[in-house]
Amino acid sequence: MQIPIVDAHHHLWRKADLPWLSGPMLPRIFGEYEAIRRDYLIEEFRQDMEPCGVVRSVYVQTNWPQDGALDEVAWVQSVSNQHHFPHAIVGYANLADPLVGRLLDAQMAHPGFRGVRQQLHWHQNPLYRFAPASDAFLDPQWQRGLTQVQERGLIFELQVFPEQMADAVKLVRQFPKQTFVLLHAGMLVDFSPETLSTWRTGLRALADCPNVCTKLSALSTFERRCDLDIWQPTVHETLSMFGAERCMFGSNFPVEKLWTSYAHLVDVMHQCLRDYPESTQQAVWHDTASRVYRLG
């Protein structure tokens, strides 16, 4: 059985555009990253993924300087125009900016633009902290920005840790017409009983919201190895809560290139899904992402 693959979460970058790659080494949740402090362009990405049967892909923003949010979308669109990859673009916008609507309109002038990721993950460990507060997305000014996203029919990519999920449920219930994509199946930092309990409770509550789907991506970020024993329990529990029609595969390349190959990553996901019906596999690999990101 050969199912075409949509990679719903990958990155491209030019080192010169990204301060965290071209400047001093900064702490990142994925650890030491000297090996990817270089250009990662479409030609290399296609070499990595095309032998695995990937037919469509979704680019997700890479933290350009905030004043370059439109330039990032324009550059990725130019890559897509020339190479026919990627097929959709998730850009950056600061939703707390009162003028965010102007940026969204300018980004939407590029036909591949589908949505926004503003990273909201906050953790007690400062090395894992990205947002200014754990509940920054409950601020009324920020939510006015999300209203701008919703009114334009754009996706919002929700990146939070398990400890933030209870507040995230409040958010998604306040915006029932907004499509949210929960990144990385909720970002399990570890597999301690306390963390797993918090994750399961939060994931179940988010799955109860029909406007949320999720990506089976970056499941090795904190273990920094791509193995079946890490991935399979997370994939199984996430699928059992969300259903295949709201789960999709994503690679998080080239970040995961730090500890695995694209082919091995895909093979491990195949092993995770091998005992599921073909319809489930088809949804996870292809159909859910194609529908959510309107890939045609």
N, C-alpha and C positions, 0 to 999 in steps of 0.2 A: 504494500500500500504506500503510494507516494503522494503525500499531501503537500500542496504548495504552502510556503511559509511567509507570513508577514512578520517582520521584526518591528514591533510597536514601540521600541525604545532604544535608540542608538544616538551617537553623537559624531559629528565631524568637527575638526577645528584646525585653525592655523595658529601656531604657537604665539605669533606676534600679536594676535588679537586678545589674548587672555592673560591678564596680570598674574593669575595664580600659576600659570605655566611658564611665563617668560620672566617673572620676577623672582624674588626669594622663595625658597621652598616653604610652603604654608601647610600647617596640619590639615589633613583631610580624613574623612571617615574611612577611606579605603587604604590608608596607610602610606608607606613609601611609594612614590610614583615617578621616580626619575626616568623609568623606562618609557613613559608616555609624555614626557616633557618635550614634545616634538610635534610637527604637523601630522595630523591624521586625516587624510583627504579621501575623497570618494573612490579613487582608484584602489587604495589599499583596503578600504571597507568592502568593495566589491570582490576583491581577491579573497578576503576572509569569508564572506557569506555566500557568494553565488554557488560554490560547489555543494552547499548544503540545501539548495532548493529554495532560497529566498526569492520571492517574486515582487514584493512590495516592502517599503520600509517607512518609518516615521522618525524624523529627526526631532530631538528634544534639546532645548537650549543649553548652553554651556557656560553661562555666567560671564558674558562679555561685560565690559563697563556699562553701567545703566544707561548712559547717554548713547550707547551703541545698540540698543535693543532693536531699533528699526534696521540698522545696518546689518545685523546678524540675519534677520529674516530675508533681507534683500540678497545677501550673499548666498544663503542656502537655496533660495529660489533660482539664482543664476546657475548654481551647480545642478539643480534639478532640470532646468531648461536644457542644459548641455548634455547631461548624462542619463536623464530619465530615472534618476534616483537622487534623493528620496522622493516619496510620493505625497508626503504631508509634512507640515512644519509646526512644531510647538515652540513658540517664542517666549520671551520674558516680558513682563510688565509689572510695575510696582502698583498694585491695586490701591494703595493708600494715597497715591498721587491724585489730587483733584482733577488733573487734566488727562487722566489715563485714557479717557475715551478718544482723544485725538490720536494717541499712539496706536490704539487698537484699530482705528479706522485706517491709518496709514499702513499698518501691518496687513490688514485685510485686502489691501490693493494687490497683494501678491497672492496668486491663485492657490498656492499650496498651504496657506496659513489656515490652521484649524483650531488653535487654542493657545493657552497660556500656562506656563509653570512659573510660579513664584514659590521658591522653596520655603516651607514653613516648619521644617523639623527642628525641634528644640529638645535638648536632653540635659540631664543633670551633669553629665560629663561634658565639660566645655569643648573637648576635642570633637564631639559629635554635634555641637550646637551650630545652627545656621540662622534661625530666626531670632529677633530681639526678645521675644517672650513666647512661652508655651501656647498661649491662647491669642496670639496677635491677630488671628483671623476672626475673632469675635469683636474686634474694634469696629464701631459704627462707620468710621471713615473708610476703613479697608473694605467693609461690606458694601459700601456705596460703589466702590470699584468693581466688586464682583457683580453687582447689578448691571454694570456696563458690559461685562463679559456675557452675562445671561441674555441681555437684550439683543446682543449680536449673534446669538446662537453658537457661541464658541464653547469649547471644552475647557474645563479647569482641571489641571493635574495636581492632585492633592498628595503632598509628601509630608507625612507625619510619622512619629514614633508611636508605639502602642500606648504609652502613657498619655498621649494627646488625643486618643481616639474618642474618648467620651465627649470632649469639647467638639471634636470634628463632627460627631453625630448631630450635635446641636446646629452646627453650621449647615450641613446638608439638608436637614429638616426645614431650616429657614428658607432654603432655596430649592424647592421641589422640582422646579422646571430647569434647573441647571444640571448638566451632565458633569459628573465628577469622575475622574480616573484615579483610583488609589494606587500610588506607586509602590512597586516592589513588595506587593502583598503585605504592606504594613510595616516593613522594615524591622524584622526581628533582630535585635541586637545580640541576644544570646538565647540559650535554651534552658535557662533556669526555670524551675516551677513557677516562680512569681511572674517572670516575664511572659512565659507561655500563657498563664492564666489571664493576665491583662490583655495580651494580644488576642486570645480567643474571644474574650468577652467583647472587646472593641470591634473585632472583625465581624462577629456575628451581628452586632448592632448596625454596623455600616452595611452589611449585606442585606439587612432588613429594609434598607432604603433603596427603592427601585431605581433611583437616579445615580447610583454608584456602581461602577465596574472596577476591575483591578487588573494590574499587570503582574504576571509571573516572571519577574525580572529581578536581577541583582540579589539573588537569594544567597549569594556567597560573600557578600560585602564584608561582613565582620569575621567570618571564618577564613576568608581568603583562600578557599579551595573549592573546586566544583566537583562534588561527589554526590552520589545517589543518596547516601545516608543523611545528608543535609537537606537536599532538595525535596525528596519524595514526601516526607511528612508535611512539609509546608504546602506543597502542591495539592496533596490529597485533602487537607483540611480546608484550604481556600476554595477548591472546587466544590467540596461538599456544602459550603455555605453560600457561595455566589452562584453556582451552576456554571456550566461551560459557556453559556450564552453571555456571561458577563466576566469571563476571564480571557486573557490574551497573553501570548508569549512576547517577551522583549529581551534583548541581549545585554543592554547597558555597555556595549562596546564603544570605545576601546578600553574603558576602565577595567573590565574583566580580563582584558588581554594581559593584565599584570599577573594573573595566576592561572589562566587557562587559554585554550584555543577556541575559536568559534565552533569548529567541528566537534570538539569534545563537549562544549556547552550544549549544543543541539542534541548530541547523542544522549547526554544525561537527561534532558527533557523528554526525549523519545522513550527512555526507560521509565521515567515517571508516569508516562501516559499509556504505556503499552497494553495494560489490562483494561483500559477504558474502551467503550464502544467507539467505532469509527466516527460517529457523529460528534462525540465529545472532542476527539482529537482534531477533527476538522474545524470545530469552533475555536479551540484554543490556538491552533497554529495559524488560522487564516480568517475565519468568518467574523469573529467578534471584532478584531481590529479593523477589518475592511468596512464593517458597518459603522463602528463608532467614529472612525476618522474619515468616512466617506471616500474610500479609495477607489470605488468603481468596480 
